[in-house]
Amino acid sequence: MAIQAGQKIPSVAMHVMGEEGPKQINSDDVFKGKKVVLFAVPGAFTPGCTVTHLPGYVVNADKIKGKGVDTIACVAVNDAFVMDAWAKSQNADEILMLADGNGEFTKAVDLEMDAAGFGMGSRSQRYAMIVDNGEVTFLAVEDGPGVDVSAAEKILAAL
């Protein structure tokens, strides 16, 4: 069963791009003692993710942080090189890009989807959550294709 509001984020290793290349970061370091908006996408550079989902958070980053959010993070089952290139192409300097290359975080929160029909293997469902000191306080998972309940504007309204 997918993670729910009231549950703690599991402790899982992911990667971010550092100055000298990919470096490991634990989810505890991302969420402990902070208010975080995390949104997940099926894949960097894919149409809905690039045209709608990530840009909404880039444009609304100041408004979201103005609501007391310490970090806005994006997670995808992609490697740190891809996440870094995608962030640069989208001017996403205010977004912490979390590479879940092996899908371990996605599995731990039980929000996987089978994208094999698209040649993408196991990926993350599209969702957004608000996490306060490691505890999920709000979760919005998309029922199907498109960006609706996990859009930045909807999360901004939920803050």
FENSULMO-V971784 format. One record per residue. N is the residue number from 0. RES is the residue in one letter. SS is DSSP state (h for helix, s for strand, l for the rest). Layout:
N|RES|SS, N|RES|SS
This chain:
0|M|l, 1|A|l, 2|I|l, 3|Q|l, 4|A|l, 5|G|l, 6|Q|l, 7|K|s, 8|I|l, 9|P|l, 10|S|l, 11|V|l, 12|A|s, 13|M|s, 14|H|s, 15|V|s, 16|M|s, 17|G|s, 18|E|l, 19|E|l, 20|G|s, 21|P|s, 22|K|s, 23|Q|s, 24|I|s, 25|N|s, 26|S|h, 27|D|h, 28|D|h, 29|V|h, 30|F|h, 31|K|l, 32|G|l, 33|K|l, 34|K|s, 35|V|s, 36|V|s, 37|L|s, 38|F|s, 39|A|s, 40|V|l, 41|P|l, 42|G|l, 43|A|l, 44|F|l, 45|T|l, 46|P|h, 47|G|h, 48|C|h, 49|T|h, 50|V|h, 51|T|h, 52|H|h, 53|L|h, 54|P|h, 55|G|h, 56|Y|h, 57|V|h, 58|V|h, 59|N|l, 60|A|h, 61|D|h, 62|K|h, 63|I|h, 64|K|h, 65|G|l, 66|K|l, 67|G|l, 68|V|l, 69|D|l, 70|T|s, 71|I|s, 72|A|s, 73|C|s, 74|V|s, 75|A|s, 76|V|l, 77|N|l, 78|D|l, 79|A|h, 80|F|h, 81|V|h, 82|M|h, 83|D|h, 84|A|h, 85|W|h, 86|A|h, 87|K|h, 88|S|h, 89|Q|l, 90|N|l, 91|A|l, 92|D|l, 93|E|l, 94|I|s, 95|L|s, 96|M|s, 97|L|s, 98|A|s, 99|D|l, 100|G|l, 101|N|l, 102|G|l, 103|E|h, 104|F|h, 105|T|h, 106|K|h, 107|A|h, 108|V|l, 109|D|l, 110|L|l, 111|E|s, 112|M|s, 113|D|s, 114|A|l, 115|A|h, 116|G|h, 117|F|h, 118|G|l, 119|M|l, 120|G|l, 121|S|s, 122|R|s, 123|S|s, 124|Q|l, 125|R|l, 126|Y|s, 127|A|s, 128|M|s, 129|I|s, 130|V|s, 131|D|s, 132|N|l, 133|G|l, 134|E|s, 135|V|s, 136|T|s, 137|F|s, 138|L|s, 139|A|s, 140|V|s, 141|E|l, 142|D|l, 143|G|l, 144|P|l, 145|G|l, 146|V|l, 147|D|l, 148|V|l, 149|S|l, 150|A|l, 151|A|h, 152|E|h, 153|K|h, 154|I|h, 155|L|h, 156|A|h, 157|A|h, 158|L|l
